[in-house]
Amino acid sequence: MQAYYGGLCPPRGEIEAAVAGRPAGTEILVAEDGADLAGFAAFSAIYPGPGLAGGLFLKELFVGAAHRGTGHGRALVRAVAAEAVARGLKRVDWTADAGQPRLLAFYRELGAAPKPDKVFFRLDGEALATLGRQE
């Protein structure tokens, strides 16, 4: 995933420590192909939503290049959906890169609908630091 996003991959020990120290409420499902890690889905509960119903937010769905198109992504999204249903939650939300038509088609094939009335915002970098320091 780090290579896909153009980042450096930290040593295995750092990865394991980061996963072990992830924020409370963050869950990760993995897809394996034999001994290989094919991909993963990271998600968290969100509350409230319409009608005070909760849901899940799929923060990251990643399938390695060698495993794309083999059903691992579909299986991961299905597993997240199954978790939502089992917990009595009413939705699963996520974002997607607008410039990835294959990815957008994949999500539509799953039955997901884009929500053009929503806008994705991010507060990071200096803007996050500035707002976080204000009292």
LINURSUL-V657951 format. One record per pair of residues at least 12 apart in sequence whose C-alpha atoms are under 10 Angstrom apart, sorted by the first residue. I is the first residue (numbers start at 1). J is the second residue. D is the distance in whole Angstrom. If there is no record, write none. Layout:
BEGIN
I J D
I J D
END
This chain:
BEGIN
1 39 9
1 40 10
1 61 10
1 62 7
1 63 8
1 64 7
1 65 9
4 62 10
4 64 9
4 65 9
23 44 10
24 44 9
25 43 8
25 44 6
25 45 7
25 46 10
26 42 7
26 43 6
26 44 5
26 45 8
26 57 10
26 58 10
26 59 9
27 41 8
27 42 6
27 43 5
27 44 6
27 45 9
27 58 10
27 59 10
27 80 10
28 40 7
28 41 6
28 42 4
28 43 6
28 44 9
28 58 10
28 59 10
28 60 9
28 61 10
28 76 10
28 80 9
29 41 5
29 42 7
29 43 9
29 61 10
29 76 7
29 77 10
29 79 8
29 80 8
30 42 9
30 61 10
30 62 10
30 63 10
30 72 9
30 75 10
30 76 7
30 79 10
31 62 10
31 63 8
31 67 10
31 71 10
31 72 6
31 73 8
31 75 8
31 76 7
32 67 10
32 72 8
33 67 8
33 70 10
33 72 9
36 64 10
36 67 10
37 63 9
37 64 8
37 67 9
38 62 9
38 63 6
38 64 6
38 65 9
38 66 8
38 67 6
38 68 8
38 70 10
38 72 7
38 73 9
39 61 8
39 62 5
39 63 4
39 64 6
39 65 9
39 67 8
39 68 9
39 72 7
39 73 7
39 76 8
40 60 8
40 61 6
40 62 6
40 63 7
40 64 9
40 72 9
40 73 8
40 76 7
40 77 10
41 58 7
41 59 8
41 60 6
41 61 4
41 62 6
41 63 9
41 73 9
41 75 10
41 76 6
41 77 7
41 79 9
41 80 8
42 57 9
42 58 6
42 59 6
42 60 5
42 61 7
42 62 9
42 76 10
42 80 9
43 56 7
43 57 5
43 58 4
43 59 5
43 60 7
43 61 9
43 80 8
43 92 9
43 93 10
43 94 9
44 56 6
44 57 5
44 58 7
44 59 7
44 92 10
45 57 6
45 58 9
45 84 9
45 89 9
45 92 9
46 58 10
46 89 9
46 91 9
46 92 9
46 93 9
47 89 10
49 89 10
49 90 9
49 91 9
50 90 9
50 91 10
51 90 10
52 90 10
53 88 9
53 89 6
53 90 6
53 91 8
54 84 9
54 87 9
54 88 8
54 89 5
54 90 6
54 91 7
54 92 9
55 81 10
55 83 10
55 84 7
55 85 9
55 87 9
55 88 9
55 89 5
55 90 6
55 91 5
55 92 6
55 93 8
56 80 8
56 81 9
56 83 9
56 84 7
56 87 10
56 89 8
56 90 8
56 91 6
56 92 5
56 93 6
56 94 9
57 80 9
57 84 10
57 91 9
57 92 6
57 93 5
57 94 6
57 95 9
58 77 9
58 80 8
58 81 10
58 92 7
58 93 6
58 94 5
58 95 8
59 93 9
59 94 6
59 95 8
59 96 10
60 94 8
60 95 9
60 96 9
61 73 7
61 74 10
61 76 8
61 77 8
61 94 9
61 96 10
62 76 9
63 76 9
69 106 10
73 106 9
73 107 10
74 106 9
74 107 9
74 109 10
74 110 8
77 92 9
77 107 9
77 110 9
78 110 9
80 92 8
92 112 9
93 112 9
93 114 10
93 115 10
94 112 10
94 114 10
94 120 10
95 114 9
95 115 10
95 119 10
95 120 8
96 114 9
96 120 10
END
